Every structure is written in structure tokens, then in C-alpha cells.
Amino acid sequence: MSGRVLGIELRRSVALWAGLVVLGSSLAILYALDGLWWRGTTAWNAQWTPMALTTRSLLAYLWPLSMGFGAVYGLRDSRSRMGELLASTPRPAWRRAALPAGALALAVASGFGLLVLWGAGQVAFADTDYLPVGWLPISLVAVLALAAAAVFGMGVARALPSVLVPPILVVGALLTVMYLRQTTDGALPSGQAPNRFSQLSPVTDMPRQLLLTLSGRVDLGQALWFLGLLGTGFALLAASTRRARLLSAAPVLAGAVLALLVLPADPRDTFVVDRSAAAPVCDGPVCLTRAHRSQLPAFAASGKEALRVLHQALGDQAPASVHEETALRAMSDERQLSADVVLIDLDDPLIARATGAELTRLMVGQGLAPNCRPRTIWEGGGQTTIPAQSVAASWALGDRGLVPLEQPAGDPYTQQEWTKARAAWETLNSLPAAEQRSRMARVRAAALSCGTELAPLTGEVSR
């Protein structure tokens, strides 16, 4: 009987529409906009944790929206003037509240769950064989947050039956998530509110580094908080007296207190490194992270060839291994370079799309003139090092002419840099072999110290 009534609630109320809006609007945003969530190692359809964090970031508007749907649903009895009639029936108030609350919570949770399943299906067919378990709590907490918001909105509207309640709740929830929002642009998460209070928001920042994930303490604390919010919403729905409505605040207060005791105060303990994903998987001297182990065969072949070329060019001073970059850093911070390692960043657009001999050339360029500034879709730095890396790679590979690592752009500044590169190439090839090697060693030293890579060839002062 309850299942039949639940089906009627889903068909004849706003509940089903709420679930469809959650699913449809999320897919519309993800697919209608050509955002960064489609690119790099943190693409939402490439790895499990970025998929969970990307869909979780959509709660910036889904959470207030669910609360608004709940408030509209909660006004149903007052709009139809059935409150007194329903109160006079012998059926307990909590049983009357359970089915409509369950219908709406199930609808919004299912809408978001289908979105996650769609993303999971794409990741399952992506070029990855790394399956972490940490992504699941991130998505489950999001489902709980949406269900709690919907039931809480219903409860508040039932307790305060006014047409102003839905818009007030939506605006209030929007302002709350905006104030509590944390960003991961820095080396540590930061926001306007203290770290513990910021984590009471269901919204996470868009993933920027593949190895970052939410800590278990954050998942547990947020689950306690949203369970308290859900409990208060349901208590408000079942409350029939003023005293009962006052007591209904107990679950959300208890959930908040427990959550604040569990949630980490130190930003370092909020987003943490997924150590399993960051573990190195090696083929000889070439190592990638476990998250990218499916790509190791292609990188190993090119990496070993690049190390051979570098040894011929630099002798004993050549790097001995190739490693994927794993260091966490703030946006646009300098990379942690080493003379002994060719450090490759799989978020570098050039490396991400290269294969075979092209990938070998890029690794040779990185080994001789590594870019100190990160060159990623998020930062776009390191573009000025491409001419220097082109000169270095062409020299080491014995090319007769300068081979650009990418097609030069047409803006005046880029053209000026490539003019310097061509002059540096001519200068380098006019020197004796021993002097060429000496000059290239100075180019590498300048790059490792974040100086101007072409300065040793063009006569400029490295800065």
C-alpha cells in the first residue's frame, strides 16, 4: 500500500519534476558549456575522483534549488486548505509526513544519482584502470545533502506556510554556499569563513589537481551535519504543536555540534593527497603515478629513448629518470625542478596529446630546458619556454633545422620570441661541438634556476 501511495506522490506532485530538473539542468551545464571539466587529467569523464568532485561542485545551485522545491511542496496542504482535515485523522503525523518527504527526497537523490551514474559510465570506458574507493563517499554525501535540503525546505514551509518561504530559502541557501565556498587555487584550501565552518557547505571546488581528494574526516563530518538537517526537516513536517516545532531544532543542532567536532580545523586536512593514486608505477627509469599506469607503456618507450638522447648530449650530467609530476602547489607557483629527473606534467597540453617520436622530442626538450612556470589548461604559463625547448630538442636530436614543438602563434610577442629562438639556433650551430655542449649546459642551468633559457645563446642577461 505504501509503495502505491509513494508512486502516486511521485506522479502527481512536484517531486518527479524536481528530480528531472536536477538531472536535466546538470547535464545541460556540463554539455552545453565547453568548460575545463572536459580537459586535462581532471576531466570529469577521465578519472573517478574528478568526476565525483565536478558533479559535487554543481551543488552550488542544486542545493538551494532542492530546498526551494521542498518549500514549494511543503506549502501544498496550506494552499489546498486541508491542514485541519488532515490533523483530525487518526493517522500519526509522522506517517503522513513520511511519504511526501520520501517521495521528494527520493526524486532529487535519484536525479543526482543518475548524473553520477552517467559520469561513472564514461569513466569506466575511459583510458584508466585505476579505481579508487574514495570517490564514492564524496558522491554519497552529495546525495544526502540534496535529500536533506529538500526535506528541510518542506519542513520549514509546513511550519511557516507563506509564499515568501520558498524564495527566502533559495536566496538564503545561495548566500550561504557563496559565503562558505572554499577554493583550491592556493597551496591550501582557503575561504572567507573558518575552515571548519566552510566544510558545512555541500559544495566543493572544481578539481584542479588529480591527486587531491577530500579526507575521510570531511566526509564523516558532513554526513553528520546533513543527517541532522534531514532530521530537523522531518521533525518540522511531523510537528503539530509549537513545543514540537521548537524541539525539532535539536537534530540540526546536534548534527552541527558533532560535525564541527569531526571536521578538521587545519586546511591541510581538508583536501589531502590520494596516496594510492600518487604511488609510482615504473618501467625501468620511467615512472608514472598509479592513476595513469594505463599510459605507462607509451611513456616508457618514449622516455627511455629521450634519456638515451639526453645522455648523448650531456654525458654524465644528463638526468637519469623520467617522473610524472606529483607535487601539490598553488596556482602559477614555480615547479619543483631537479637536475636528475625529467619532470613531466600530464596536464601540459603538449605532452597530453603527444605520442611516439613527438613525445620523445617533448621529453628531450623538458630535460634540456624544463619550464619553471607550469604550462597547464588552468594556468597557461610556460609558453615562453617552448622556443627554448624547441632549440634544445632540435640540437640534441641532430635536426638540420629548427623544429618547433608547436605551431607558433601570430601575436607580436610570440613572434619576437621565435625570432630570438631562430637567431639562437643559428648561433648555436655556428659553434664548435664542445662549445655547443657547454652552451646547452648553461641553457639547462638557467632553466633549472628559473632564469631566461635562451640567454646563454642570445647574449641576454638571464633573469
Secondary structure, DSSP 8 states (H G I E B T S, - for coil): -HHHHHHHHHHHSSHHHHHHHHHHHHHHHHHHS--GGGSSTT-TTT-HHHHHHHHHHTHHHHHHHHHHHHHHHHTHHHHHT-HHHHHTSSS-HHHHHHHHHHHHHHHHHHHHHHHHHHHHHHHHTSS-----STHHHHHHHHHHHHHHHHHHHHHHHHHS--TTHHHHHHHHHHHHHHHH-EE-SSSS-EESS-HHHHTTSS------STTEEE-HHHHHHHHHHHHHHHHHHHHHHH--SHHHHHHTHHHHHHHHHHHHHHS-SSGGGTEEE-HHHHSEEEETTEEEEGGGGGGHHHHHHHHHHHHHHHHHHHGGGS--EEEE------TT------TTEEEE-TTSHHHHT--HHHHHHHHHHHHHS--SS--STTT---TTHHHHHHHHHHHHTT-SS---SS---SSHHHHHHHHHHHHHHHHHHTS-HHHHHHHHHHHHHHHHTTS-TTHHHH-----
